Amino acid sequence: MSIDQNQLRLLPSIDELLQSSGGAGLIAQYSRGMTLRAIRAALAQARLDIFNGSTCPSSEQLLAAAEQTLQQVMQPHLRSVINATGVIINTNLGRSPLSQEALQAVQQVAGGYSNLEYEVEAGKRGSRHTHVTTLLRELTGAEAALVTNNNAAAVLLALSTLAMGREVIISRGQLVEIGGGFRVPDVMRQSGCMLIEVGTTNRTRIGDYEAALSERSAVLLTVHPSNFVISGFTESTPIAALAELAHRHNLLVMDDLGSGCLLDSAQYGLAHEPMPQESLAAGADVVCFSGDKLLGGPQAGILVGKAEILERIAKNPLLRAMRIDKMTLAALEATLRHYQRDEAAQHIPIWRMIAARPGKIASRATRWASKLQAQGIDARTQRGESTVGGGSLPGETLPTTLLAIDAARVSQPLDELARQLRMRNIPIITRILRDTLLLDPRTVLEEQDKEVVLGIIEVLGESVK
Ligand SMILES: *Cc1c(COP(=O)(O)O)cnc(C)c1O
């Protein structure tokens, strides 16, 4: 191997690069230490390239390589992405985007001190839970409310308070795994209660619960199956019948709704998602649900129900380990206020997406397509379906119009195009169905439309057949 010593000798020194105006610019932006490391790496790569027969890069090229490394390294690890998947509550993509009002509330509270656990008028210690209890009671008709950092915590906390060392009766049709490893039977074991399964996967009658009652029974639990539907020959026991049975035997009914839906989903052409107010009215003693599913707020667990029961839960020392954070509380209160003011469907992003008019979505898809066509990209629109996701309304879809790019019209495989769209500064997450790359405007925030079109142009511009 003949190494070109002359080419190696042409490489500038680290100091030369650091002291150049380009180097100084990088130091100002990224710190001296980070810049030094990136320049070292760029020089090492250049030496390797020269060994392999390349000529010596210019100082500008070396600094550009260093800058690229710095940009990559210094990019926030947790960052925003564009959700073009059409799954509205996408757990992998952070579930519910917050409303503008919720964001402002977080900023207000988190950027300074707050009355998180302080009663301003009395000038003494207060409780963080009081900030949302009145609202939750008003919105659900519950006697009392309590919040935790997520719904899994709410379930664990409630069961461990109400049924530790005792039996919890649940239908076999509801022993579900929600995703991310949340399995109802495991959570029940962790909370120290014994699981008594009754009925069959598709049918559980009130008599099945009744036959399982014993001295050790504490709670009849119902769990919303969330991410699947059993169809055909099915029967589940209504809450009212369970409550009647439980209360006759001095037991409690707990309902894990998963998604706390405070608006009637049926008005948007979806199936009716069970609502906390309905469970409570039917006699459930405690109902729990997530803050970031159909409620459209921050990650949180919400417990509503009978005052006496929630007082017991609030005294459980585990609550301290599951307590809600001030930023979450601020966002949760602002989100609940949208329901109080009857403006949830206009202000909460996931409800705006659910309620979006088909014509509006179609015109966005058409606009995307025509902008792309103007750049020589063979994009088209097609009818498709969006889903609600997030363990709510399983099997339910909303008609939508998708932007479609066919594999036959581009020179690269679709999964490579999808990867390049994900590798952008603001990653664009799409889906591939057979031979078509699909983007759903429903889940793309309107202010991101430009970025979507630009992203496709930059990725596809050179790959058009
Ligand atoms: C989603 C879900 C949970 C878990 O809620 P997190 O807020 O994600 O902790 C529990 N139970 C049911 C039925 C669910 O759908």
The ligand as an SDF file (V2000), in Angstrom:
LIG
                    3D

 15 15  0  0  0  0  0  0  0  0999 V2000
  -54.0900    2.4620   28.7530 C   0  0  0  0  0  0  0  0  0  0  0  0
  -54.7100    1.6540   29.8280 C   0  0  0  0  0  0  0  0  0  0  0  0
  -54.1120    1.5590   31.0920 C   0  0  0  0  0  0  0  0  0  0  0  0
  -52.7930    2.2030   31.3830 C   0  0  0  0  0  0  0  0  0  0  0  0
  -52.9200    3.5820   31.4200 O   0  0  0  0  0  0  0  0  0  0  0  0
  -51.5880    4.5080   31.4210 P   0  0  0  0  0  0  0  0  0  0  0  0
  -52.1270    5.8740   31.5920 O   0  0  0  0  0  0  0  0  0  0  0  0
  -50.9360    4.2730   30.1160 O   0  0  0  0  0  0  0  0  0  0  0  0
  -50.7600    4.0580   32.5600 O   0  0  0  0  0  0  0  0  0  0  0  0
  -54.7590    0.8150   32.0630 C   0  0  0  0  0  0  0  0  0  0  0  0
  -55.9260    0.2100   31.8200 N   0  0  0  0  0  0  0  0  0  0  0  0
  -56.5450    0.2720   30.6110 C   0  0  0  0  0  0  0  0  0  0  0  0
  -57.8390   -0.4330   30.3980 C   0  0  0  0  0  0  0  0  0  0  0  0
  -55.9560    1.0060   29.5740 C   0  0  0  0  0  0  0  0  0  0  0  0
  -56.5440    1.0850   28.3770 O   0  0  0  0  0  0  0  0  0  0  0  0
  1  2  1  0
  2  3  1  0
  2 14  2  0
  3  4  1  0
  3 10  2  0
  4  5  1  0
  5  6  1  0
  6  7  2  0
  6  8  1  0
  6  9  1  0
 10 11  1  0
 11 12  2  0
 12 13  1  0
 12 14  1  0
 14 15  1  0
M  END
$$$$
